[in-house]
């Protein structure tokens, strides 16, 4: 998901750092970021608590995906 990649880079974080902040494995976060795995509800809740300014709509509307890049 390009939006996740862009957001992470704007925060100045590595994938491993985001995964650590979320309390998920690096490989899980990487798979979600690359679009190889869909985020679970639990993941989305953790993400929203950790990064409240992030627009969670990208998890529901793939059309927003291109607007974020």
Beta strands, then each sheet from edge to edge (+ up, - down):
end
